[in-house]
Structure formats: C-alpha cells, structure tokens
Amino acid sequence: MPPSPDFSDHIVPGEGAPDAPLMLVGEQPGDQEDQLRRPFVGPAGQVLDRCLAEAGIDRERVFLTNAVKRFKFTPRGKRRLHSKPNAGDIRHYR
C-alpha cells in the first residue's frame, strides 16, 4: 500500500545502536524531522533531550524511531501541518 498523498517523499529511519538498552518509539516524524531525516530533532526532540539528560541517560545509548516513518501533513499555504496517522498508515510501516 503506497503512502497517502499528504505524506512527504522522505523516510525518517530510526537511529541509534541496534543493541541499545532503551528504545523509544514516537508516533511519526514532525516537519523538522522530515526535513533533516532524523528522528526526534524538532521541538519534541528538544524536550526528550532535556528529559534524558535529567534522567542521566546518554541519547547515544537510546534507539529512536517512529511507528510511521513519513511525515503526514495537510498543506496550509507554505506551512505543513501535522496530520495524525491512521491504523492503515501504522500497518504499512510495521
């Protein structure tokens, strides 16, 4: 099943050591993650970085990924507004 038309053309793969002791899974990449093709680098990633630092966890020891690998959005002028993935989107990327 191909992605719906409101997905970007970028895939945002997971990153981190495959044998990392901790794996964090987000719903889907955001606009900044889509542009940089890296997970958790936008505003939520900044919050995550602060939380990891407070917990004494090195981000390099965490595998970060998303259930859906593409940024699903609704175009609004020059902005791309996040759209929630549906069950079919999640199944496709599983």
C-alpha positions in Angstrom: 0.0 0.0 0.0 1.6 3.3 -1.0 1.5 6.2 1.4 -1.3 8.7 1.1 -0.8 11.8 -1.0 -0.3 14.0 2.1 2.9 12.2 3.1 6.3 13.8 2.2 8.7 11.9 0.0 11.2 11.5 2.8 11.6 8.4 5.0 12.8 9.1 8.5 14.7 6.0 9.7 15.4 5.1 13.3 18.8 5.9 14.7 21.0 4.6 17.4 22.8 1.5 18.3 20.8 -1.7 17.2 21.7 -3.2 20.6 20.8 -0.1 22.6 19.4 -0.9 26.1 16.5 1.5 25.5 14.2 2.1 22.5 11.8 5.0 22.3 9.1 5.0 19.6 7.2 8.1 18.6 4.0 8.3 16.6 5.5 9.9 13.4 8.2 12.4 12.4 7.4 16.1 12.5 8.2 18.7 10.0 11.8 19.3 11.2 12.5 15.5 11.4 11.2 15.2 7.9 13.5 17.9 6.6 16.6 16.6 8.4 15.6 12.9 8.0 16.4 12.2 11.7 14.1 11.2 14.5 13.4 13.5 17.5 15.3 16.6 16.4 12.3 19.1 16.5 10.6 20.6 19.5 9.6 17.2 21.0 13.1 16.0 20.5 14.4 19.0 22.5 12.1 18.1 25.3 13.2 14.5 25.1 16.9 15.6 25.2 16.2 17.5 28.4 14.3 14.6 29.9 17.1 12.1 29.0 19.7 14.5 30.5 17.8 14.9 33.7 17.5 11.1 33.9 21.2 10.7 33.3 20.6 8.8 30.0 23.0 9.4 27.1 21.0 9.9 23.9 23.7 7.9 22.1 22.6 4.8 24.1 19.0 5.0 23.0 17.5 3.7 19.7 15.0 6.3 18.5 12.3 5.6 15.9 8.7 6.3 14.9 5.8 3.9 14.3 5.2 5.7 11.0 8.3 6.6 9.0 7.0 9.6 7.0 5.6 13.0 8.0 1.9 13.0 7.3 0.6 16.6 6.9 -2.0 18.9 5.5 -0.6 21.7 3.4 -1.7 25.2 4.6 -0.1 27.8 2.3 3.7 27.4 2.8 3.2 25.5 6.1 2.8 21.8 6.6 0.5 21.0 9.5 0.8 17.6 11.2 -1.9 15.1 10.4 -2.5 12.1 12.7 -1.6 8.8 11.0 -4.4 6.2 10.9 -4.3 2.5 11.6 -3.5 1.8 7.9 -0.5 4.1 7.9 0.8 2.3 11.0 0.2 -1.1 9.5 2.0 0.0 6.3 5.2 0.9 8.2 5.2 -2.0 10.6 
